[in-house]
Amino acid sequence: MKKSIDWFLNPPVTGQSNIILLRLMAGSVFLWEGILKFVYPNQGVGRFTKLGFPNPETLAHIIAVGEIIGGLLLLFGLLTRIVSFYFIVQMIVAVLTTKIALYYGTSPLPMPPAPPKMGIWAVFHEIRSDYAQILTCLFLLLEGPGRQSIDFIITTSKKVYTINEK
């Protein structure tokens, strides 16, 4: 258990500086999607209600706050592995609860505006952004936030402090 916690809290930070581009992409998408859940009820409470989630108002707000805070954390590169893992789980749940029903044509959400409207190709088409977010977060989970991150500053300051302490 300690190894798992250590793995999450001490990501590799020596990756290329341009990893920031992936953090900017994923973090900004989660940030604005979280904000949209508050601004447009059909994206938050309304969507969660249609999907049949228990306590849709509370759950929608919890998810929205998680997306806003997590998006900001990814943008700054802080707690990158923890946030990436959270978003991977969230996106898998989102795909399973919103997109798979398209396969059968039984989604309680509006059908896609253009064909394909149901079946495997409809699912593939509709999960494209979810898929990109999942893979981007998986990359960040495995590779860490890169050098241009708060995680890098914290990790390198710990090493400098430890060296100077001796």
C-alpha positions in Angstrom: 0.0 0.0 0.0 2.8 2.4 0.9 4.4 1.7 -2.6 1.1 2.6 -4.3 0.8 5.9 -2.3 4.4 6.7 -3.0 3.9 6.0 -6.7 1.0 8.4 -6.9 2.6 11.2 -4.8 6.0 11.1 -6.4 5.5 11.1 -10.2 8.5 11.3 -12.5 9.1 14.9 -13.3 12.0 14.7 -15.7 9.9 14.2 -18.8 10.1 16.7 -21.6 9.0 20.3 -21.0 6.4 20.0 -23.8 4.3 17.6 -21.7 2.7 20.9 -20.6 0.9 20.9 -24.0 -1.0 17.7 -23.0 -1.7 19.1 -19.5 -3.0 22.2 -21.1 -5.3 20.3 -23.4 -6.7 17.9 -20.8 -6.8 20.4 -18.0 -8.6 23.1 -20.0 -11.2 20.7 -21.3 -12.1 19.4 -17.9 -12.1 23.0 -16.5 -14.6 24.3 -19.0 -16.7 21.2 -19.0 -17.0 21.6 -15.2 -18.0 25.2 -15.6 -20.5 24.3 -18.3 -22.3 21.9 -15.8 -23.1 25.0 -13.7 -23.9 27.4 -16.5 -26.1 25.1 -18.6 -28.4 22.8 -16.6 -28.8 20.5 -19.5 -25.1 19.7 -19.2 -25.2 19.1 -15.5 -28.3 18.4 -13.4 -30.5 17.8 -16.4 -28.2 15.3 -18.0 -27.7 13.5 -14.7 -31.5 13.4 -14.2 -32.1 11.9 -17.7 -29.4 9.3 -17.1 -31.2 8.2 -13.9 -28.4 9.0 -11.4 -29.5 9.1 -7.8 -29.4 12.7 -6.3 -28.6 14.2 -9.7 -28.3 17.8 -8.4 -25.8 16.9 -5.8 -23.9 14.5 -8.0 -23.7 16.9 -10.9 -22.3 19.6 -8.7 -19.8 17.3 -7.1 -18.6 16.1 -10.6 -18.5 19.7 -11.8 -16.4 20.9 -8.9 -14.1 17.9 -9.3 -13.7 18.8 -13.0 -13.0 22.5 -12.2 -10.5 21.8 -9.4 -8.9 18.8 -11.2 -8.7 20.8 -14.5 -6.8 23.6 -12.7 -4.5 21.1 -11.0 -3.6 19.5 -14.3 -3.0 23.0 -15.8 -0.6 23.8 -13.1 0.9 20.2 -12.9 0.0 19.6 -9.2 -0.9 16.1 -8.0 -0.9 15.1 -11.6 -1.0 11.3 -11.1 -3.9 11.5 -8.6 -5.9 13.8 -10.8 -5.2 11.8 -14.0 -6.3 8.6 -12.3 -9.5 10.3 -11.0 -10.3 11.6 -14.6 -9.6 8.2 -16.2 -12.2 6.6 -13.8 -14.6 9.4 -14.4 -14.3 9.2 -18.2 -14.8 5.4 -18.2 -17.9 5.8 -16.1 -19.1 8.6 -18.5 -18.6 6.4 -21.5 -20.4 3.4 -19.9 -23.3 5.5 -18.7 -23.8 7.8 -21.7 -22.4 6.2 -24.9 -22.9 2.5 -24.7 -26.7 2.9 -24.8 -26.2 4.3 -28.3 -25.2 0.9 -29.5 -28.8 -0.3 -28.8 -30.5 3.0 -29.6 -31.8 3.2 -26.0 -30.0 6.3 -24.8 -32.2 8.6 -22.7 -30.1 11.5 -24.1 -30.8 13.1 -27.5 -29.6 11.0 -30.4 -26.7 12.3 -32.5 -27.7 15.0 -34.9 -26.3 13.1 -37.9 -25.8 9.5 -38.8 -24.7 7.1 -37.5 -27.4 7.4 -34.8 -27.0 4.0 -33.3 -24.7 0.9 -33.4 -21.0 0.5 -32.9 -20.1 3.4 -35.3 -22.3 5.8 -33.4 -20.5 4.7 -30.2 -17.1 5.2 -31.8 -18.0 8.6 -33.1 -19.5 9.8 -29.9 -16.7 8.6 -27.6 -13.9 10.3 -29.6 -13.3 13.1 -27.2 -13.8 10.8 -24.2 -11.2 8.5 -25.7 -8.7 11.3 -26.3 -9.2 12.5 -22.7 -8.7 9.0 -21.3 -5.5 8.4 -23.3 -4.1 11.8 -22.4 -4.7 11.3 -18.7 -3.2 7.7 -19.0 -0.1 9.3 -20.5 0.1 11.8 -17.7 -0.5 9.1 -15.1 2.4 7.0 -16.5 4.8 9.7 -17.5 4.1 12.5 -15.0 3.7 16.2 -15.5 7.0 17.1 -17.1 9.5 19.8 -16.0 7.1 22.7 -16.3 4.9 21.8 -13.4 4.5 22.5 -9.7 5.1 18.8 -9.1 8.6 19.3 -10.6 9.2 22.3 -8.4 8.1 20.4 -5.3 10.2 17.3 -6.2 13.4 19.2 -7.0 13.1 21.5 -4.0 12.8 18.4 -1.8 16.0 17.0 -3.3 17.8 20.4 -2.9 16.6 20.6 0.7 17.8 17.1 1.4 21.2 17.7 -0.1 21.7 21.0 1.8 20.5 19.4 5.0 23.4 16.9 5.1 
